[in-house]
Amino acid sequence: MTRDAHRAALRTTSPTAFWLDRPERPAALPRLTADTTADLAIVGGGYTGLWTALLAKQREPGRDVLVLEAGTCGHAASGRNGGFLSPSLTHGLSNGAARWPGEIDTLQRLGNANLDAFERDLDTHGIDCGFARTGKVSVAATPWQAAALREAAALGAEHGEKSRLLDGAELRDWVDSPMWGTGLWQPDYALVDPARLVWGLRDACLAAGVRIAEHTEVTGLDSKPADRIRLTTPYGEVAARRVALATNIYPPLLKRFRLSMVPVYDYALTTVPLTDDQLASIGWTGAHGITDAGNQFHYLRKTADNRILWGGYDAIYPFGGRVDEALTQRPETFGTLAAQFAETFPALADVPFSHAWGGVIDSTTRFCMFAGTAAAGRIGYALGFTGLGVGATRFGADVVLDLLEGRATERTGLEMIRRKPLPFPPEPVRYAGIQATRWSMAREDLNGKRNLWLRTLDRLGLGFDS
Ligand SMILES: Cc1cc2nc3c(=O)[nH]c(=O)nc-3n(C[C@H](O)[C@H](O)[C@H](O)COP(=O)(O)OP(=O)(O)OC[C@H]3O[C@@H](n4cnc5c(N)ncnc54)[C@H](O)[C@@H]3O)c2cc1C
């Protein structure tokens, strides 16, 4: 198929996230237009902010909780992601085991407990977001990726993570592509509809008595007054006893985060709805999600109306760490994704795409969340979930509440929580370093060799991922 044919498949795409482009998207809530007070003010209305609000009410129903959101709840990463719900709090077992070998089993246990509590909370609050423990298949395109899957299975077995290797014909019962020869079945993954999750959390917060102001950007934070933290917004000021920052990669309200995270743009397409026969032609009759095992990995899953969501591969860092909605449309990446889709599933090469979008990820040098406090424990934060925050944000919310309440818990005692990620260097070294890392990772995908640059980063415990 020609390159133009791939472009043709993109001709009628909507430049919005499929998940957000649906009639049930709620109307915006009123902005804040008067001065007010709160026991707990939360900045950011994605998963982190909304879980923090909901769990705060669960812990203490009388607490006066206010969420301030610059856009609408879920307009950012929380409404645009792949909806893969991993029990891991550490961006996967191997990352966690390499960084915190002494506490990885605790982290795994807490991650599983978080996923169970997540499911219970959905049930309690009647949040219908298509949560299903569908499991996930990781697939390998090269012998070195197959070896990596075998290593992952062995590591999983050591730490009680269930998995099963799928070879040749067995894999074709899960998905059939000329690109993939080995797979790893991981039953503990779930899938959700990301936007329905964030909208459901928003509704549950409102029902619990949380006040939410949308289109209300917090432009300033003053922690000097001893009794209250003062938050400035365009039309009103908030005086809050406690503040939780759930602002992901957006310009930080505390200077200390300037080097803690970098924005990484990740992109996805959805096809038009497919027939059962089309899905059967690629052997994908189950509900499971799929990821491939490259450094530049793809993730794919079905939607409730049988589209295939096909995302990942490029992970773009813009010079200077710009966060700009314009960067979420990248025709070059959409063209690459469309061509790779046709190569992966030749039987579906003519299928048009309905949506093409991007979103921004808050990547840290250790690929997973960090949390802490400022202003003598009156401001809490949970940030840096990198590309695996659908489940971990609920855990992050619990950590922030423990910290703001001054409670020493198993969660707050974790080394992962007590220690913060190493910072990224300032520009232009940062850009050069990230480009060198991306280039080296792409080479490794092609030749299976980890070059000197990557091995040096491994030794320093540094990296770049989405
Ligand atoms: C394309 C893509 C695919 C992904 N796929 C997956 C996946 O399959 N599985 C997975 O686990 N994770 C995935 N992720 C990551 C996951 O979506 C995030 O980790 C998670 O949504 C982070 O939630 P959050 O609430 O911290 O951030 P966000 O959803 O970004 O919310 C932060 C909110 O804060 C608001 N805000 C920021 N500053 C201010 C301010 N000053 N005043 C008021 N409001 C402010 C923003 O407007 C925003 O709404 C993906 C991310 C992307 C972009």
PDBQT file of the ligand as one rigid body, heavy atoms in Angstrom, charges set to zero:
ROOT
HETATM    1  C1  LIG A 501      -2.364   9.626  25.098  1.00  0.00    +0.000 C 
HETATM    2  C2  LIG A 501      -2.214   9.076  26.499  1.00  0.00    +0.000 A 
HETATM    3  C3  LIG A 501      -2.407   7.716  26.714  1.00  0.00    +0.000 A 
HETATM    4  C4  LIG A 501      -2.283   7.198  28.015  1.00  0.00    +0.000 A 
HETATM    5  N1  LIG A 501      -2.611   5.886  28.229  1.00  0.00    +0.000 NA
HETATM    6  C5  LIG A 501      -2.615   5.399  29.493  1.00  0.00    +0.000 A 
HETATM    7  C6  LIG A 501      -3.079   4.090  29.747  1.00  0.00    +0.000 A 
HETATM    8  O1  LIG A 501      -3.530   3.370  28.868  1.00  0.00    +0.000 OA
HETATM    9  N2  LIG A 501      -3.006   3.629  31.031  1.00  0.00    +0.000 N 
HETATM   10  C7  LIG A 501      -2.549   4.408  32.047  1.00  0.00    +0.000 A 
HETATM   11  O2  LIG A 501      -2.504   3.934  33.190  1.00  0.00    +0.000 OA
HETATM   12  N3  LIG A 501      -2.182   5.701  31.833  1.00  0.00    +0.000 NA
HETATM   13  C8  LIG A 501      -2.222   6.217  30.592  1.00  0.00    +0.000 A 
HETATM   14  N4  LIG A 501      -1.878   7.516  30.375  1.00  0.00    +0.000 N 
HETATM   15  C9  LIG A 501      -1.504   8.355  31.533  1.00  0.00    +0.000 C 
HETATM   16  C10 LIG A 501      -2.746   8.795  32.334  1.00  0.00    +0.000 C 
HETATM   17  O3  LIG A 501      -3.716   9.289  31.453  1.00  0.00    +0.000 OA
HETATM   18  C11 LIG A 501      -2.324   9.873  33.343  1.00  0.00    +0.000 C 
HETATM   19  O4  LIG A 501      -1.306   9.360  34.175  1.00  0.00    +0.000 OA
HETATM   20  C12 LIG A 501      -3.459  10.360  34.235  1.00  0.00    +0.000 C 
HETATM   21  O5  LIG A 501      -4.589  10.712  33.493  1.00  0.00    +0.000 OA
HETATM   22  C13 LIG A 501      -2.974  11.554  35.058  1.00  0.00    +0.000 C 
HETATM   23  O6  LIG A 501      -4.071  12.130  35.731  1.00  0.00    +0.000 OA
HETATM   24  P1  LIG A 501      -3.910  13.553  36.410  1.00  0.00    +0.000 P 
HETATM   25  O7  LIG A 501      -5.190  13.873  37.058  1.00  0.00    +0.000 OA
HETATM   26  O8  LIG A 501      -2.685  13.552  37.250  1.00  0.00    +0.000 OA
HETATM   27  O9  LIG A 501      -3.594  14.540  35.205  1.00  0.00    +0.000 OA
HETATM   28  P2  LIG A 501      -4.574  15.249  34.131  1.00  0.00    +0.000 P 
HETATM   29  O10 LIG A 501      -5.621  14.352  33.641  1.00  0.00    +0.000 OA
HETATM   30  O11 LIG A 501      -3.667  15.887  33.125  1.00  0.00    +0.000 OA
HETATM   31  O12 LIG A 501      -5.261  16.382  34.977  1.00  0.00    +0.000 OA
HETATM   32  C14 LIG A 501      -4.576  17.514  35.438  1.00  0.00    +0.000 C 
HETATM   33  C15 LIG A 501      -5.578  18.653  35.432  1.00  0.00    +0.000 C 
HETATM   34  O13 LIG A 501      -5.047  19.762  36.130  1.00  0.00    +0.000 OA
HETATM   35  C16 LIG A 501      -5.550  20.924  35.527  1.00  0.00    +0.000 C 
HETATM   36  N5  LIG A 501      -4.684  22.043  35.901  1.00  0.00    +0.000 N 
HETATM   37  C17 LIG A 501      -3.344  22.132  35.719  1.00  0.00    +0.000 A 
HETATM   38  N6  LIG A 501      -2.881  23.316  36.210  1.00  0.00    +0.000 NA
HETATM   39  C18 LIG A 501      -3.957  23.966  36.727  1.00  0.00    +0.000 A 
HETATM   40  C19 LIG A 501      -4.128  25.225  37.371  1.00  0.00    +0.000 A 
HETATM   41  N7  LIG A 501      -3.087  26.047  37.598  1.00  0.00    +0.000 N 
HETATM   42  N8  LIG A 501      -5.368  25.584  37.769  1.00  0.00    +0.000 NA
HETATM   43  C20 LIG A 501      -6.432  24.752  37.582  1.00  0.00    +0.000 A 
HETATM   44  N9  LIG A 501      -6.320  23.537  36.960  1.00  0.00    +0.000 NA
HETATM   45  C21 LIG A 501      -5.099  23.155  36.545  1.00  0.00    +0.000 A 
HETATM   46  C22 LIG A 501      -5.494  20.611  34.030  1.00  0.00    +0.000 C 
HETATM   47  O14 LIG A 501      -6.354  21.444  33.292  1.00  0.00    +0.000 OA
HETATM   48  C23 LIG A 501      -5.892  19.148  34.014  1.00  0.00    +0.000 C 
HETATM   49  O15 LIG A 501      -7.274  18.964  33.769  1.00  0.00    +0.000 OA
HETATM   50  C24 LIG A 501      -1.945   8.065  29.094  1.00  0.00    +0.000 A 
HETATM   51  C25 LIG A 501      -1.755   9.429  28.861  1.00  0.00    +0.000 A 
HETATM   52  C26 LIG A 501      -1.884   9.932  27.587  1.00  0.00    +0.000 A 
HETATM   53  C27 LIG A 501      -1.692  11.413  27.361  1.00  0.00    +0.000 C 
ENDROOT
TORSDOF 0
